[in-house]
Amino acid sequence: MLTAGILTALEVYGIAIVISMLVALLIRGMVKATARLEQALPPEVPTGTVCPIDLGVPEEDVAALSAVITSMIGAHHILHIAPTSHGWSSEARTSQHSHPPRPR
């Protein structure tokens, strides 16, 4: 009875070893295949001759972008930019605790 259990355990371990080796070989083959694909296709690097880069942004581009933004959102003005309060995040953190936080 004990020997039958030991034989069954050895069979299970043997099957697990074989499956692990097959998966390792499959992964190794996939890594080699993707490495070959990456080497086969050299990345295209854009050069500066196609799109020359000047210092600063041309005034025509700024005018065109401003016109598009104005036509899309209307004549809105940004009056004030400031960081917002993080009260909602601290409230959410405290609601997730099982006990109230200690005073500091």
Rosetta constraint file for C-alpha pairs under 8 A:
AtomPair CA 1 CA 5 HARMONIC 6.58 0.50
AtomPair CA 2 CA 6 HARMONIC 6.32 0.50
AtomPair CA 3 CA 7 HARMONIC 6.06 0.50
AtomPair CA 4 CA 8 HARMONIC 6.13 0.50
AtomPair CA 5 CA 9 HARMONIC 6.15 0.50
AtomPair CA 6 CA 10 HARMONIC 6.17 0.50
AtomPair CA 7 CA 11 HARMONIC 6.16 0.50
AtomPair CA 8 CA 12 HARMONIC 6.25 0.50
AtomPair CA 9 CA 13 HARMONIC 6.20 0.50
AtomPair CA 10 CA 14 HARMONIC 6.00 0.50
AtomPair CA 11 CA 15 HARMONIC 6.15 0.50
AtomPair CA 12 CA 16 HARMONIC 6.16 0.50
AtomPair CA 13 CA 17 HARMONIC 6.13 0.50
AtomPair CA 14 CA 18 HARMONIC 6.25 0.50
AtomPair CA 15 CA 19 HARMONIC 6.16 0.50
AtomPair CA 16 CA 20 HARMONIC 6.03 0.50
AtomPair CA 17 CA 21 HARMONIC 6.17 0.50
AtomPair CA 18 CA 22 HARMONIC 6.25 0.50
AtomPair CA 19 CA 23 HARMONIC 6.19 0.50
AtomPair CA 20 CA 24 HARMONIC 6.12 0.50
AtomPair CA 21 CA 25 HARMONIC 6.18 0.50
AtomPair CA 22 CA 26 HARMONIC 6.15 0.50
AtomPair CA 23 CA 27 HARMONIC 6.16 0.50
AtomPair CA 24 CA 28 HARMONIC 6.12 0.50
AtomPair CA 25 CA 29 HARMONIC 6.13 0.50
AtomPair CA 26 CA 30 HARMONIC 6.25 0.50
AtomPair CA 27 CA 31 HARMONIC 6.18 0.50
AtomPair CA 28 CA 32 HARMONIC 6.25 0.50
AtomPair CA 29 CA 33 HARMONIC 6.12 0.50
AtomPair CA 30 CA 34 HARMONIC 6.17 0.50
AtomPair CA 31 CA 35 HARMONIC 6.10 0.50
AtomPair CA 32 CA 36 HARMONIC 6.25 0.50
AtomPair CA 33 CA 37 HARMONIC 6.33 0.50
AtomPair CA 34 CA 38 HARMONIC 6.15 0.50
AtomPair CA 35 CA 39 HARMONIC 6.25 0.50
AtomPair CA 36 CA 40 HARMONIC 6.06 0.50
AtomPair CA 37 CA 41 HARMONIC 6.59 0.50
AtomPair CA 38 CA 42 HARMONIC 7.42 0.50
AtomPair CA 46 CA 50 HARMONIC 7.43 0.50
AtomPair CA 47 CA 51 HARMONIC 7.47 0.50
AtomPair CA 48 CA 52 HARMONIC 5.15 0.50
AtomPair CA 48 CA 53 HARMONIC 6.87 0.50
AtomPair CA 57 CA 61 HARMONIC 6.93 0.50
AtomPair CA 57 CA 62 HARMONIC 7.12 0.50
AtomPair CA 58 CA 62 HARMONIC 6.67 0.50
AtomPair CA 59 CA 63 HARMONIC 6.17 0.50
AtomPair CA 60 CA 64 HARMONIC 6.12 0.50
AtomPair CA 61 CA 65 HARMONIC 6.06 0.50
AtomPair CA 62 CA 66 HARMONIC 6.02 0.50
AtomPair CA 63 CA 67 HARMONIC 6.14 0.50
AtomPair CA 64 CA 68 HARMONIC 6.27 0.50
AtomPair CA 65 CA 69 HARMONIC 6.14 0.50
AtomPair CA 66 CA 70 HARMONIC 6.04 0.50
AtomPair CA 67 CA 71 HARMONIC 6.11 0.50
AtomPair CA 68 CA 72 HARMONIC 6.16 0.50
AtomPair CA 69 CA 73 HARMONIC 6.13 0.50
AtomPair CA 69 CA 74 HARMONIC 7.61 0.50
AtomPair CA 70 CA 74 HARMONIC 4.93 0.50
AtomPair CA 70 CA 75 HARMONIC 5.86 0.50
AtomPair CA 70 CA 76 HARMONIC 7.89 0.50
AtomPair CA 86 CA 90 HARMONIC 6.59 0.50
AtomPair CA 87 CA 91 HARMONIC 6.14 0.50
AtomPair CA 88 CA 92 HARMONIC 6.18 0.50
AtomPair CA 89 CA 93 HARMONIC 6.21 0.50
AtomPair CA 90 CA 94 HARMONIC 6.22 0.50
AtomPair CA 91 CA 95 HARMONIC 6.17 0.50
AtomPair CA 92 CA 96 HARMONIC 6.43 0.50
AtomPair CA 93 CA 97 HARMONIC 6.92 0.50
AtomPair CA 94 CA 100 HARMONIC 7.23 0.50
AtomPair CA 94 CA 101 HARMONIC 7.25 0.50
AtomPair CA 97 CA 101 HARMONIC 7.87 0.50
